[in-house]
Amino acid sequence: MVRKKVLWLVIGCAIGIGGTVGITGLMGTPQFVAWLSMQTWAKQAWVASLSGLTFTEGEQQKMESIAEAIEQRYVGTVDRTKLITGAMDGMVNALDDPYSEYLDKEELKSFQEHVQSSFSGIGAEVSNKDGDIVIMSPIRKSPAERAGLRPGDIVVSVNGKELRGMTLNEAVQHLRGPKGTQAKLIIQRVGVSKPLEVVIVRDDIRIETVESSMPARAIGMLRISQFSSNTADRFLSELAKLEKTPLRGLIIDVRNNPGGIVQAVETIANALVPKGKPILHIEYRKEERVDTNATGSGKPYPIVVLINEGSASASEILAAALKESAGATLVGKKTFGKGLVQASIPLRDGTAIKLTIAKWLTPNGKMIHKEGIAPDIDVAQNALFEATSIGKDKTYAFDMVSPDIENAQRILQALGFAIKRTDGYFDNATAAAVKALQSRNGLKATGNIDKGTATKLEELVLKAYADPKNDAQLVAAIAALEQKAK
């Protein structure tokens, strides 16, 4: 692994709750970069961007005077390491850019772990938005996904520790932990009046970044969970397997994909976009622009890209490239909106800084930062995909009010039971629906939501979640390809 004279060119937006700094940015998260040798143009742009940024003698003396005053006169104990780290953090934080940050050795270690797509934690990507720690996307098949976390959820606290105002790295330190330990999260969700309590058992997260399937006759699907160092190779390998059967169409699923390395996106896009068509444009300071055009031959079959609110950065690059340069159809919901590029620069003492050095534009020259990309076919997901885990430390009964009851009501409604209200008030209709559920599943028909009933509800949600027929967006994508095939 190259460790000198290199930059990580990364696009993403998160820091991995599993304890890794995300490429994106921010996981977490994020995930996703490898030590990559810089191309000549990137080196030149970076060197040019730093020209002249040296400390004057007066600036250096001022910083030394502050450090001396603190060390000699501060009333408390002075930790020199923390003092220097604080200075580094302060310099980067002064940019007022949530995607630029100083990484100490421990944070850099976490970052490198995530590059290998393997770490221990709850399995989600987070970002810092106006001081709040916000879920970017849960990682597929992770404890976070099973617990029902979804993009846009604000993590208020972890095990009683409030996260608002923390840096991403500080928040990650509270969110990560050994396999088998519990993380009790208080979640604020848009559209839900009261905070939700979600208990997640941390686990080892091993990310398979590309999964392939054939959801309909001669229609292939490739799901990309993030753009990591091996993602492009995995994508091309799985695509070749699918193409052994003549395809009528291809679905590429980047829902809840928080981003990753730019080079992986370029390689994948090259295999799908016709030769000479643009993939993206990157603009550095002073409007220096680098254009990346496809060198492949495109595909003879139509392509649909599945997107949602958790699709960010590198995912948006691919979606935009396929839509604007390969005629692909976008299905799902509007994407996150991250149009910035970060470079991770190793420092001599084993630390690093992750710095925003450019913005990227779609093939048509559009800046999507904070705007996102709208789908061609807007499809809301099945309500079952929005369910969270239900608290099991108490029994809920008639006339009680709780966010857990509201969650259970929404699940019961999505499963087809007769529910009149989903506001968290346990009424007679809710009790009747719970009794019906219990009777059908061999449980004592009390009409109360006890631990066994809550567990059964979650089992049914996971079962429904695993059935492609319940994936409203996937169903719409298949229908769109069927129509094109005609």
Secondary structure, 3 states (H helix, E strand, C coil): CCCCCCEEEEEECCEECCCEECCCCCCCCCCCCCCECCCHHHHHHHHHHHCCCCCCHHHHHHHHHHHHHHHHHCCCCCCHHHHHHHHHHHHHHCCCCCCCEEECHHHHHHHHHHHCCEEEECCEEEEEECCEEEEEEECCCCHHHHCCCCCCCEEEEECCEECCCCCHHHHHHHHCCCCCCEEEEEEECCCCCCCEEEEEECEEEECCCEEEEEEECCEEEEEECCECCCHHHHHHHHHHHHCCCCCCEEEEECCCCCEEEHHHHHHHHHCCCECCCEEEEEECHHHCEEEEECCCECCCCCEEEEECCCCCCHHHHHHHHHHHHHCCEEEECCCCCCCEEEEEEECCCCCEEEEEEEEEECCCCCCCCCCCCCCCEECCCCHHHHCCCCCCCCCECCCCECHHHHHHHHHHHHCCCCCCCCCCECCHHHHHHHHHHHHHCCCCCCCCECHHHHHHHHHHHHHHHHCHHHCHHHHHHHHHHHHHHC
